[in-house]
């Protein structure tokens, strides 16, 4: 994927999550095993915020299907491993853990479309 397109999609996803009242903790967190696009805290009424790891997929066109179809079972397994590692390394931030996915579709002449799926694991 074009890094510029991917960065644009991640920025749009970040703005979307912030508009929901979420706090962005990290973007593009890396370790030897891979990278997490976004780590955020989702507010939970009367509780500590929930840690949510968000995988972002961005496409410029509808060829080959929607962006979220690119998240395979192997990718989900790797995301679970990375998310668990992130939580282990940051034990004092938030509560719980969930994996979400955001798809961003950029079609020429149209506003970008953002799709958010909670709990993809």
DSSP file (Angstrom, degrees, kcal/mol; ACC not computed):
  #  RESIDUE AA STRUCTURE BP1 BP2  ACC     N-H-->O    O-->H-N    N-H-->O    O-->H-N    TCO  KAPPA ALPHA  PHI   PSI    X-CA   Y-CA   Z-CA
    1    1 A X              0   0    0      0, 0.0     2,-0.3     0, 0.0    58,-0.1   0.000 360.0 360.0 360.0 146.1    0.0    0.0    0.0
    2    2 A X     >  -     0   0    0      1,-0.2     4,-2.7     2,-0.0     5,-0.2  -0.488 360.0-140.7 -63.1 125.5    1.1    3.5   -0.7
    3    3 A X  H  > S+     0   0    0     -2,-0.3     4,-2.7     1,-0.2     5,-0.2   0.853 101.6  54.2 -61.0 -34.7    2.5    4.9    2.6
    4    4 A X  H  > S+     0   0    0      2,-0.2     4,-2.3     1,-0.2    -1,-0.2   0.932 110.8  45.1 -64.9 -45.1    0.9    8.3    1.9
    5    5 A X  H  > S+     0   0    0      2,-0.2     4,-2.5     1,-0.2    -2,-0.2   0.919 114.4  49.2 -63.4 -44.0   -2.5    6.7    1.4
    6    6 A X  H  X S+     0   0    0     -4,-2.7     4,-2.4     2,-0.2    -2,-0.2   0.910 111.8  47.9 -63.1 -42.9   -2.1    4.5    4.5
    7    7 A X  H  X S+     0   0    0     -4,-2.7     4,-2.2     2,-0.2    -1,-0.2   0.893 111.1  51.7 -64.3 -39.8   -1.0    7.5    6.7
    8    8 A X  H  X S+     0   0    0     -4,-2.3     4,-2.3    -5,-0.2    -2,-0.2   0.926 110.8  48.1 -61.9 -45.2   -3.9    9.5    5.4
    9    9 A X  H  X S+     0   0    0     -4,-2.5     4,-2.5     1,-0.2    -2,-0.2   0.898 111.1  50.0 -63.6 -41.4   -6.3    6.7    6.3
   10   10 A X  H  X S+     0   0    0     -4,-2.4     4,-2.3     2,-0.2    -1,-0.2   0.875 110.3  50.6 -65.4 -36.7   -4.8    6.4    9.8
   11   11 A X  H  X S+     0   0    0     -4,-2.2     4,-2.4     2,-0.2    -2,-0.2   0.924 111.0  48.3 -65.7 -43.3   -5.1   10.1   10.3
   12   12 A X  H  X S+     0   0    0     -4,-2.3     4,-2.3     2,-0.2    -2,-0.2   0.904 111.9  49.9 -62.3 -42.0   -8.8   10.0    9.3
   13   13 A X  H  X S+     0   0    0     -4,-2.5     4,-2.5     2,-0.2    -1,-0.2   0.895 109.7  51.6 -63.5 -40.3   -9.4    7.0   11.6
   14   14 A X  H  X S+     0   0    0     -4,-2.3     4,-2.5     2,-0.2    -2,-0.2   0.924 110.3  47.8 -62.2 -45.2   -7.7    8.9   14.5
   15   15 A X  H  X S+     0   0    0     -4,-2.4     4,-2.0     2,-0.2    -2,-0.2   0.894 110.8  52.4 -62.8 -40.1  -10.0   12.0   13.9
   16   16 A X  H  X S+     0   0    0     -4,-2.3     4,-0.9     2,-0.2    -2,-0.2   0.932 111.3  45.9 -59.9 -48.0  -13.0    9.7   13.8
   17   17 A X  H ><>S+     0   0    0     -4,-2.5     5,-2.2     1,-0.2     3,-0.6   0.896 111.0  52.3 -65.3 -40.5  -12.1    8.1   17.1
   18   18 A X  H ><5S+     0   0    0     -4,-2.5     3,-1.5     1,-0.2    -1,-0.2   0.877 104.4  56.9 -62.2 -37.2  -11.4   11.4   18.7
   19   19 A X  H 3<5S+     0   0    0     -4,-2.0    -1,-0.2     1,-0.3    -2,-0.2   0.766 102.8  55.9 -65.1 -24.6  -14.8   12.7   17.6
   20   20 A X  T <<5S-     0   0    0     -4,-0.9    -1,-0.3    -3,-0.6    -2,-0.2   0.516 126.1-104.2 -81.5  -5.8  -16.3    9.7   19.5
   21   21 A X  T < 5S+     0   0    0     -3,-1.5    -3,-0.2    -4,-0.3     2,-0.2   0.569  73.7 143.8  93.4  10.4  -14.5   10.9   22.7
   22   22 A X      < -     0   0    0     -5,-2.2     2,-0.5    20,-0.1    -1,-0.3  -0.499  46.4-131.2 -81.2 152.7  -11.7    8.3   22.6
   23   23 A X  E     -A   41   0A   0     18,-2.1    18,-2.8    -2,-0.2     2,-0.6  -0.909  14.7-136.2-103.5 129.9   -8.2    9.2   23.6
   24   24 A X  E     +A   40   0A   0     -2,-0.5    16,-0.3    16,-0.2     3,-0.1  -0.761  24.7 175.9 -85.8 122.3   -5.4    8.1   21.3
   25   25 A X  E     -     0   0A   0     14,-2.8     2,-0.3    -2,-0.6    15,-0.2   0.850  64.2  -1.4 -93.2 -43.3   -2.5    6.6   23.3
   26   26 A X  E     -A   39   0A   0     13,-1.9    13,-2.6     3,-0.0     2,-0.4  -0.994  52.8-157.5-148.8 151.0   -0.2    5.5   20.5
   27   27 A X  E    S+A   38   0A   0     -2,-0.3    11,-0.2    11,-0.2    10,-0.2  -0.998  81.8   1.0-127.5 136.9    0.0    5.5   16.7
   28   28 A X  E    S-     0   0A   0      9,-2.7     2,-0.3    -2,-0.4     9,-0.2   0.897  78.7-171.5  55.5  46.6    2.2    3.1   14.8
   29   29 A X  E     -A   36   0A   0      7,-1.4     7,-2.6    -3,-0.1     2,-0.4  -0.540   7.9-163.8 -69.2 129.3    3.6    1.4   17.9
   30   30 A X  E     +A   35   0A   0     -2,-0.3     2,-0.3     5,-0.2     5,-0.2  -0.894  21.3 160.1-121.4 147.4    6.4   -1.0   16.9
   31   31 A X  E >   -A   34   0A   0      3,-2.4     3,-1.2    -2,-0.4    51,-0.0  -0.857  59.5 -83.4-144.8-178.0    8.2   -3.9   18.5
   32   32 A X  T 3  S+     0   0    0     -2,-0.3     3,-0.1     1,-0.2    -2,-0.0   0.751 126.4  53.1 -63.9 -22.4   10.3   -6.7   17.1
   33   33 A X  T 3  S-     0   0    0      1,-0.2     2,-0.3    49,-0.0    -1,-0.2   0.584 121.1 -78.0 -90.6 -11.2    7.1   -8.7   16.3
   34   34 A X  E <   -A   31   0A   0     -3,-1.2    -3,-2.4    48,-0.1     2,-0.3  -0.996  51.8 -62.8 150.9-156.5    5.3   -6.0   14.3
   35   35 A X  E     -A   30   0A   0     -2,-0.3     2,-0.4    -5,-0.2    -5,-0.2  -0.983  20.1-149.2-139.0 143.2    3.2   -2.9   14.4
   36   36 A X  E     -A   29   0A   0     -7,-2.6    -7,-1.4    -2,-0.3    -8,-0.3  -0.947  12.6-150.6-107.9 132.9   -0.1   -1.7   15.8
   37   37 A X  E    S+     0   0A   0     -2,-0.4    -9,-2.7     1,-0.3     2,-0.4   0.971  75.8   1.4 -66.8 -55.3   -1.8    1.2   13.9
   38   38 A X  E     -AB  27  54A   0     16,-1.5    16,-3.0   -11,-0.2     2,-0.5  -0.999  52.8-166.8-139.8 135.2   -3.7    2.8   16.7
   39   39 A X  E     +AB  26  53A   0    -13,-2.6   -14,-2.8    -2,-0.4   -13,-1.9  -0.994  28.8 169.6-117.0 123.7   -4.0    2.1   20.5
   40   40 A X  E     -AB  24  52A   0     12,-2.9    12,-2.9    -2,-0.5     2,-0.5  -0.845  34.5-126.3-132.0 164.4   -6.8    4.1   22.0
   41   41 A X  E     -AB  23  51A   0    -18,-2.8   -18,-2.1    -2,-0.3     2,-0.5  -0.969  20.6-155.9-113.9 120.3   -8.8    4.4   25.2
   42   42 A X  E     - B   0  50A   0      8,-2.8     8,-2.6    -2,-0.5   -20,-0.1  -0.835  25.1-117.3 -94.3 125.2  -12.6    4.1   24.8
   43   43 A X        -     0   0    0     -2,-0.5     2,-0.4     6,-0.2     6,-0.1  -0.359  27.9-166.7 -62.2 139.0  -14.5    5.7   27.6
   44   44 A X    >   -     0   0    0      3,-0.5     3,-2.4    -2,-0.0    -1,-0.0  -0.984  30.1-110.4-128.8 118.9  -16.6    3.3   29.7
   45   45 A X  T 3  S-     0   0    0     -2,-0.4     3,-0.1     1,-0.3    -2,-0.0  -0.219  97.2  -3.1 -53.8 122.7  -19.2    4.9   32.0
   46   46 A X  T 3  S+     0   0    0      1,-0.2    -1,-0.3     0, 0.0     2,-0.3   0.549 123.0  78.1  75.2   8.7  -18.2    4.5   35.7
   47   47 A X  S <  S-     0   0    0     -3,-2.4    -3,-0.5    48,-0.0    -1,-0.2  -0.848  92.1 -77.1-137.5 172.3  -15.1    2.4   34.9
   48   48 A X        -     0   0    0     -2,-0.3    47,-0.1     1,-0.1    45,-0.0  -0.426  65.0 -91.5 -64.4 149.2  -11.6    2.7   33.7
   49   49 A X        -     0   0    0     -6,-0.1    46,-2.1     1,-0.1     2,-0.4  -0.303  42.6-113.1 -63.5 151.5  -11.4    3.3   29.9
   50   50 A X  E     -Bc  42  95A   0     -8,-2.6    -8,-2.8    44,-0.2     2,-0.5  -0.684  22.1-124.4 -87.4 135.0  -11.1    0.2   27.7
   51   51 A X  E     -Bc  41  97A   0     44,-1.8    47,-1.6    45,-0.5     2,-0.5  -0.684  32.4-173.8 -77.2 126.5   -7.9   -0.4   25.8
   52   52 A X  E     -Bc  40  98A   0    -12,-2.9   -12,-2.9    -2,-0.5     2,-0.5  -0.985  15.5-155.5-127.8 123.2   -8.8   -0.8   22.1
   53   53 A X  E     -Bc  39  99A   0     45,-2.6    47,-2.9    -2,-0.5     2,-0.5  -0.859  17.5-158.9 -94.6 127.6   -6.2   -1.7   19.4
   54   54 A X  E     -Bc  38 100A   0    -16,-3.0   -16,-1.5    -2,-0.5     2,-0.5  -0.935   9.2-158.2-117.9 120.0   -7.4   -0.5   16.0
   55   55 A X  E     - c   0 101A   0     45,-2.3    47,-2.7    -2,-0.5     2,-0.5  -0.824  15.7-155.6 -90.9 130.6   -6.2   -1.9   12.7
   56   56 A X  E     - c   0 102A   0     -2,-0.5     2,-0.4    45,-0.2    47,-0.2  -0.931  12.0-174.9-113.6 129.1   -6.8    0.5    9.9
   57   57 A X  E     - c   0 103A   0     45,-2.4    47,-2.8    -2,-0.5     2,-0.4  -0.991   7.5-170.9-121.8 128.6   -7.1   -0.5    6.2
   58   58 A X  E     - c   0 104A   0     -2,-0.4     2,-0.3    45,-0.2    47,-0.2  -0.957   5.0-179.3-123.6 136.6   -7.3    2.1    3.5
   59   59 A X  E     - c   0 105A   0     45,-2.5    47,-3.0    -2,-0.4     2,-0.6  -0.980  23.6-149.0-133.0 147.6   -8.1    1.7   -0.2
   60   60 A X  S    S+     0   0    0     -2,-0.3     2,-0.2    45,-0.2    47,-0.2  -0.702  81.0  11.1-111.7  75.9   -8.4    4.2   -3.0
   61   61 A X  S    S-     0   0    0     -2,-0.6    45,-0.1     1,-0.1    46,-0.1  -0.547  78.8-103.5 134.0 159.8  -11.0    2.4   -5.1
   62   62 A X  S >  S+     0   0    0     -2,-0.2     3,-1.4    43,-0.1     2,-0.2   0.302  72.2 125.7-100.3  10.1  -13.5   -0.4   -4.8
   63   63 A X  T 3  S+     0   0    0      1,-0.3    -3,-0.1    -3,-0.1     0, 0.0  -0.477  78.1  16.3 -67.3 137.9  -11.5   -2.9   -6.9
   64   64 A X  T 3  S-     0   0    0     -2,-0.2    -1,-0.3     5,-0.0    -2,-0.0   0.658 124.5 -78.8  71.1  19.2  -10.9   -6.2   -5.0
   65   65 A X  S <  S-     0   0    0     -3,-1.4     5,-0.0     3,-0.0    -4,-0.0  -0.123  74.4 -28.5  90.1 176.7  -13.6   -5.4   -2.4
   66   66 A X    >   -     0   0    0      1,-0.1     3,-1.3     3,-0.0     4,-0.3  -0.239  62.0-110.5 -68.0 157.8  -13.9   -3.3    0.7
   67   67 A X  G >  S+     0   0    0      1,-0.3     3,-1.8     2,-0.2    -9,-0.1   0.830 112.0  61.8 -60.7 -34.8  -10.8   -2.5    2.8
   68   68 A X  G >  S+     0   0    0      1,-0.3     3,-1.5     2,-0.2    -1,-0.3   0.687  86.9  73.6 -70.8 -15.3  -11.7   -4.6    5.8
   69   69 A X  G <  S+     0   0    0     -3,-1.3    -1,-0.3     1,-0.3    -2,-0.2   0.678  83.2  71.7 -67.5 -14.4  -11.7   -7.8    3.7
   70   70 A X  G <  S+     0   0    0     -3,-1.8     2,-1.0    -4,-0.3    -1,-0.3   0.531  73.2  95.8 -78.4  -5.3   -7.9   -7.5    3.7
   71   71 A X    <   -     0   0    0     -3,-1.5     2,-0.1    -4,-0.1    -1,-0.1  -0.767  62.8-170.1 -90.8 104.8   -7.8   -8.5    7.4
   72   72 A X     >  -     0   0    0     -2,-1.0     4,-2.3     1,-0.1     5,-0.1  -0.324  37.8-105.1 -88.0 170.3   -7.2  -12.2    7.4
   73   73 A X  H  > S+     0   0    0      1,-0.2     4,-2.3     2,-0.2     5,-0.2   0.877 123.6  53.8 -62.4 -37.4   -7.3  -14.8   10.2
   74   74 A X  H  > S+     0   0    0      2,-0.2     4,-2.1     1,-0.2    -1,-0.2   0.903 108.3  49.2 -63.7 -40.5   -3.5  -14.8   10.2
   75   75 A X  H  > S+     0   0    0      2,-0.2     4,-2.6     1,-0.2    -2,-0.2   0.911 110.0  51.3 -64.5 -42.4   -3.5  -11.0   10.6
   76   76 A X  H  X S+     0   0    0     -4,-2.3     4,-2.5     2,-0.2    -2,-0.2   0.902 108.5  51.6 -60.9 -41.8   -6.0  -11.2   13.5
   77   77 A X  H  X S+     0   0    0     -4,-2.3     4,-2.0     1,-0.2    -1,-0.2   0.928 111.8  46.5 -61.0 -44.8   -3.8  -13.7   15.3
   78   78 A X  H  X S+     0   0    0     -4,-2.1     4,-2.7     1,-0.2    -2,-0.2   0.900 111.0  52.2 -65.0 -40.8   -0.8  -11.5   14.9
   79   79 A X  H  X S+     0   0    0     -4,-2.6     4,-3.0     1,-0.2     5,-0.2   0.901 107.9  51.9 -62.4 -40.8   -2.8   -8.5   16.1
   80   80 A X  H  X S+     0   0    0     -4,-2.5     4,-2.3     2,-0.2    -1,-0.2   0.917 111.3  47.5 -60.9 -43.0   -3.9  -10.4   19.2
   81   81 A X  H  X S+     0   0    0     -4,-2.0     4,-2.0     2,-0.2    -2,-0.2   0.929 114.7  45.2 -64.4 -45.6   -0.3  -11.3   20.0
   82   82 A X  H  X S+     0   0    0     -4,-2.7     4,-2.5     2,-0.2    -2,-0.2   0.906 112.8  51.0 -64.8 -41.6    0.9   -7.7   19.5
   83   83 A X  H  X S+     0   0    0     -4,-3.0     4,-2.5     2,-0.2    -2,-0.2   0.906 109.5  50.4 -63.4 -42.0   -2.1   -6.2   21.5
   84   84 A X  H  X S+     0   0    0     -4,-2.3     4,-2.2    -5,-0.2    -1,-0.2   0.899 111.0  49.6 -62.6 -40.6   -1.3   -8.6   24.4
   85   85 A X  H  X S+     0   0    0     -4,-2.0     4,-2.1     2,-0.2    -2,-0.2   0.912 109.4  51.5 -63.8 -42.6    2.3   -7.6   24.3
   86   86 A X  H  X S+     0   0    0     -4,-2.5     4,-1.0     1,-0.2    -2,-0.2   0.936 111.1  47.3 -61.1 -46.1    1.3   -3.9   24.3
   87   87 A X  H >< S+     0   0    0     -4,-2.5     3,-0.5     1,-0.2    -1,-0.2   0.897 110.4  52.8 -62.7 -40.4   -0.9   -4.4   27.4
   88   88 A X  H >< S+     0   0    0     -4,-2.2     3,-0.5     1,-0.2    -1,-0.2   0.889 111.7  45.8 -61.4 -39.1    1.8   -6.3   29.1
   89   89 A X  H 3< S+     0   0    0     -4,-2.1    -1,-0.2     1,-0.2    -2,-0.2   0.620 120.3  40.4 -79.5 -13.1    4.3   -3.5   28.5
   90   90 A X  T X<  +     0   0    0     -4,-1.0     3,-1.5    -3,-0.5    -1,-0.2  -0.501  67.1 156.9-131.8  62.9    1.7   -0.8   29.7
   91   91 A X  T <  S+     0   0    0     -3,-0.5    -1,-0.1     1,-0.3    -2,-0.1   0.689  70.0  56.5 -67.6 -18.4   -0.1   -2.4   32.7
   92   92 A X  T 3  S+     0   0    0     -3,-0.1     2,-0.6     3,-0.0    -1,-0.3   0.317  86.9  91.8 -97.5   9.7   -1.2    0.9   34.2
   93   93 A X  S <  S-     0   0    0     -3,-1.5   -42,-0.1    -6,-0.2    -3,-0.1  -0.913  92.4 -44.4-111.2 118.1   -3.1    2.2   31.2
   94   94 A X        -     0   0    0     -2,-0.6     2,-0.3   -44,-0.1   -44,-0.2  -0.022  68.7 -87.0  67.0-166.6   -6.8    1.5   30.8
   95   95 A X  E    S-c   50   0A   0    -46,-2.1   -44,-1.8   -47,-0.1    -3,-0.0  -0.985  75.2  -2.3-144.7 147.8   -8.7   -1.7   31.4
   96   96 A X  E    S-     0   0A   0     -2,-0.3   -45,-0.5   -46,-0.2     2,-0.3  -0.003  71.0-110.1  64.3-173.9   -9.5   -4.8   29.4
   97   97 A X  E     +c   51   0A   0    -47,-0.1     2,-0.3    -3,-0.0   -45,-0.2  -0.941  30.4 173.9-159.6 134.8   -8.6   -5.2   25.7
   98   98 A X  E     -c   52   0A   0    -47,-1.6   -45,-2.6    -2,-0.3     2,-0.5  -0.992  22.7-137.5-140.8 148.7  -10.5   -5.3   22.5
   99   99 A X  E     +c   53   0A   0     -2,-0.3    21,-2.7   -47,-0.2    22,-0.5  -0.933  26.7 177.1-106.5 126.5   -9.5   -5.4   18.8
  100  100 A X  E     -c   54   0A   0    -47,-2.9   -45,-2.3    -2,-0.5     2,-0.4  -0.790  15.8-146.7-118.8 165.5  -11.4   -3.1   16.4
  101  101 A X  E     -cD  55 117A   0     16,-2.3    16,-3.0    -2,-0.3     2,-0.5  -0.998   5.8-164.9-134.0 139.7  -11.0   -2.5   12.7
  102  102 A X  E     -cD  56 116A   0    -47,-2.7   -45,-2.4    -2,-0.4     2,-0.5  -0.992   5.8-161.7-123.7 127.1  -11.5    0.7   10.7
  103  103 A X  E     -cD  57 115A   0     12,-2.7    12,-2.8    -2,-0.5     2,-0.5  -0.907   2.4-164.3-106.4 134.8  -11.8    0.6    6.9
  104  104 A X  E     -cD  58 114A   0    -47,-2.8   -45,-2.5    -2,-0.5     2,-0.5  -0.980   1.9-166.9-121.1 123.2  -11.4    3.8    4.9
  105  105 A X  E     -cD  59 113A   0      8,-2.5     8,-2.4    -2,-0.5     2,-0.7  -0.946   1.7-167.5-113.3 122.6  -12.5    3.9    1.3
  106  106 A X        +     0   0    0    -47,-3.0     2,-0.4    -2,-0.5     6,-0.1  -0.907  10.7 179.9-112.1 104.8  -11.4    6.9   -0.8
  107  107 A X    >   -     0   0    0     -2,-0.7     3,-2.2     4,-0.2    -2,-0.0  -0.875  38.0 -99.9-105.3 136.0  -13.3    7.0   -4.1
  108  108 A X  T 3  S+     0   0    0     -2,-0.4     3,-0.1     1,-0.3    -1,-0.0  -0.260 106.9  10.5 -54.5 131.5  -12.6    9.7   -6.6
  109  109 A X  T 3  S+     0   0    0      1,-0.2     2,-0.3    -3,-0.0    -1,-0.3   0.495 113.3  93.9  80.6   3.6  -15.1   12.5   -6.4
  110  110 A X  S <  S-     0   0    0     -3,-2.2    -1,-0.2     3,-0.0    -3,-0.2  -0.903  81.3-102.3-127.2 155.1  -16.7   11.3   -3.1
  111  111 A X        -     0   0    0     -2,-0.3    -4,-0.2     1,-0.1    -6,-0.1  -0.459  55.5 -91.5 -66.9 146.8  -16.2   11.9    0.6
  112  112 A X        -     0   0    0     -2,-0.1     2,-0.5    -6,-0.1    -6,-0.2  -0.308  37.3-135.9 -61.1 144.7  -14.2    9.2    2.3
  113  113 A X  E     -D  105   0A   0     -8,-2.4    -8,-2.5    -3,-0.1     2,-0.5  -0.908  15.7-161.4-105.4 127.7  -16.2    6.4    3.8
  114  114 A X  E     -D  104   0A   0     -2,-0.5     2,-0.4   -10,-0.2   -10,-0.2  -0.940   5.7-172.3-112.6 125.5  -15.2    5.2    7.2
  115  115 A X  E     -D  103   0A   0    -12,-2.8   -12,-2.7    -2,-0.5     2,-0.5  -0.968   3.8-166.5-117.0 131.0  -16.4    1.8    8.5
  116  116 A X  E     -D  102   0A   0     -2,-0.4     2,-0.5   -14,-0.2   -14,-0.2  -0.969   5.0-173.8-122.5 122.6  -15.8    0.8   12.1
  117  117 A X  E     -D  101   0A   0    -16,-3.0   -16,-2.3    -2,-0.5     2,-0.3  -0.967  14.0-149.7-115.8 120.7  -16.2   -2.8   13.3
  118  118 A X  S    S+     0   0    0     -2,-0.5   -18,-0.2   -18,-0.2   -64,-0.0  -0.692  73.2  13.9 -88.9 139.4  -15.8   -3.4   17.1
  119  119 A X        +     0   0    0    -20,-0.4   -19,-0.2    -2,-0.3    -1,-0.2   0.980  64.8 167.0  68.4  60.4  -14.5   -6.6   18.4
  120  120 A X              0   0    0    -21,-2.7   -20,-0.1    -3,-0.3    -1,-0.1   0.601 360.0 360.0 -83.0 -11.0  -13.0   -8.2   15.3
  121  121 A X              0   0    0    -22,-0.5    -1,-0.2   -45,-0.0   -21,-0.1   0.508 360.0 360.0 -77.0 360.0  -11.1  -11.0   17.1
